């Protein structure tokens, strides 16, 4: 099962104990008018999951 970029952000923030949520990421993406192709670039390497 492929995780969405939002699920990856949420899990990563929990793991790193960051005060940042997938909702905040979505708002940031909207504010910066990221295309559908740009957020997946934030996913990083498969090796990091």
TORPA-4810 file (N, C-alpha, C, O; in nm, 3 decimals):
<nodes>
NODE_1_0.085_-0.119_0.000_0.000_0.000_0.000_0.089_0.124_0.000_0.181_0.136_0.080_X
NODE_2_0.060_0.215_-0.089_0.135_0.339_-0.095_0.074_0.442_-0.002_-0.047_0.464_-0.001_X
NODE_3_0.160_0.504_0.076_0.115_0.610_0.166_0.112_0.742_0.090_0.192_0.764_-0.001_X
NODE_4_0.020_0.827_0.128_0.017_0.960_0.068_0.127_1.044_0.130_0.179_1.012_0.237_X
NODE_5_0.162_1.150_0.062_0.264_1.241_0.114_0.221_1.296_0.250_0.305_1.322_0.335_X
NODE_6_0.090_1.313_0.270_0.040_1.366_0.397_0.059_1.265_0.510_0.093_1.303_0.622_X
NODE_7_0.038_1.137_0.481_0.060_1.033_0.581_0.209_1.023_0.616_0.245_1.003_0.733_X
NODE_8_0.294_1.037_0.517_0.438_1.032_0.540_0.483_1.149_0.626_0.563_1.132_0.718_X
NODE_9_0.431_1.268_0.595_0.466_1.387_0.675_0.420_1.367_0.819_0.495_1.395_0.912_X
NODE_10_0.298_1.318_0.837_0.244_1.298_0.972_0.331_1.200_1.051_0.367_1.228_1.166_X
NODE_11_0.363_1.085_0.992_0.445_0.985_1.061_0.585_1.037_1.091_0.639_1.014_1.199_X
NODE_12_0.643_1.107_0.994_0.779_1.160_1.013_0.782_1.262_1.126_0.875_1.262_1.207_X
NODE_13_0.683_1.347_1.130_0.678_1.448_1.236_0.660_1.385_1.373_0.719_1.430_1.471_X
NODE_14_0.579_1.280_1.380_0.562_1.209_1.507_0.693_1.146_1.551_0.732_1.156_1.667_X
NODE_15_0.761_1.080_1.457_0.887_1.013_1.488_0.993_1.112_1.535_1.066_1.086_1.631_X
NODE_16_0.999_1.226_1.468_1.100_1.327_1.501_1.055_1.423_1.610_1.128_1.514_1.649_X
NODE_17_0.934_1.400_1.658_0.875_1.485_1.762_0.872_1.633_1.722_0.906_1.722_1.800_X
NODE_18_0.830_1.655_1.597_0.817_1.790_1.543_0.676_1.840_1.561_0.580_1.764_1.551_X
NODE_19_0.663_1.967_1.588_0.532_2.029_1.603_0.485_2.078_1.466_0.480_2.198_1.440_X
NODE_20_0.452_1.983_1.379_0.410_2.012_1.242_0.318_1.899_1.200_0.350_1.782_1.222_X
NODE_21_0.207_1.932_1.139_0.110_1.829_1.102_0.090_1.824_0.951_0.134_1.913_0.877_X
NODE_22_0.024_1.719_0.906_-0.006_1.707_0.764_-0.103_1.818_0.720_-0.100_1.861_0.605_X
NODE_23_-0.187_1.863_0.812_-0.277_1.975_0.779_-0.197_2.103_0.754_-0.228_2.181_0.663_X
NODE_24_-0.093_2.124_0.836_-0.007_2.240_0.816_0.070_2.227_0.685_0.092_2.326_0.615_X
NODE_25_0.113_2.105_0.651_0.182_2.081_0.525_0.089_2.112_0.407_0.130_2.173_0.309_X
NODE_26_-0.037_2.069_0.419_-0.135_2.095_0.313_-0.156_2.246_0.296_-0.164_2.295_0.184_X
NODE_27_-0.165_2.318_0.407_-0.182_2.463_0.401_-0.060_2.528_0.337_-0.074_2.621_0.257_X
NODE_28_0.058_2.481_0.371_0.181_2.534_0.313_0.185_2.507_0.162_0.223_2.595_0.085_X
NODE_29_0.147_2.388_0.122_0.143_2.354_-0.020_0.045_2.444_-0.095_0.072_2.489_-0.206_X
NODE_30_-0.069_2.469_-0.033_-0.170_2.554_-0.096_-0.121_2.699_-0.105_-0.137_2.763_-0.209_X
NODE_31_-0.062_2.750_0.003_-0.012_2.887_0.005_0.093_2.910_-0.103_0.101_3.018_-0.161_X
NODE_32_0.175_2.808_-0.128_0.284_2.820_-0.224_0.247_2.765_-0.361_0.332_2.752_-0.449_X
NODE_33_0.120_2.734_-0.379_0.067_2.686_-0.507_0.151_2.574_-0.566_0.187_2.577_-0.684_X
NODE_34_0.182_2.473_-0.482_0.258_2.360_-0.531_0.171_2.276_-0.625_0.053_2.255_-0.600_X
NODE_35_0.231_2.231_-0.732_0.157_2.146_-0.825_0.147_2.006_-0.766_0.208_1.976_-0.664_X
NODE_36_0.069_1.921_-0.831_0.054_1.783_-0.783_0.186_1.707_-0.789_0.205_1.612_-0.714_X
NODE_37_0.276_1.748_-0.878_0.405_1.679_-0.892_0.506_1.721_-0.786_0.598_1.645_-0.757_X
NODE_38_0.490_1.837_-0.727_0.589_1.887_-0.633_0.583_1.824_-0.494_0.689_1.788_-0.442_X
NODE_39_0.467_1.807_-0.430_0.468_1.747_-0.295_0.534_1.609_-0.289_0.602_1.581_-0.190_X
NODE_40_0.516_1.519_-0.388_0.584_1.390_-0.377_0.736_1.402_-0.371_0.803_1.313_-0.318_X
NODE_41_0.791_1.509_-0.425_0.936_1.530_-0.417_0.979_1.547_-0.273_1.095_1.521_-0.239_X
NODE_42_0.889_1.589_-0.187_0.919_1.607_-0.045_0.924_1.474_0.029_0.968_1.468_0.143_X
NODE_43_0.879_1.366_-0.035_0.877_1.235_0.029_1.016_1.182_0.055_1.038_1.110_0.152_X
NODE_44_1.111_1.218_-0.030_1.247_1.173_-0.011_1.268_1.031_-0.062_1.191_0.978_-0.141_X
NODE_45_1.372_0.974_-0.014_1.414_0.842_-0.059_1.330_0.732_0.006_1.285_0.744_0.120_X
NODE_46_1.310_0.625_-0.069_1.241_0.507_-0.014_1.322_0.449_0.102_1.265_0.388_0.193_X
NODE_47_1.454_0.469_0.101_1.541_0.414_0.205_1.516_0.478_0.341_1.551_0.422_0.444_X
NODE_48_1.454_0.597_0.342_1.435_0.669_0.466_1.307_0.628_0.539_1.284_0.671_0.652_X
NODE_49_1.225_0.547_0.478_1.099_0.506_0.540_1.114_0.386_0.627_1.017_0.340_0.686_X
</nodes>
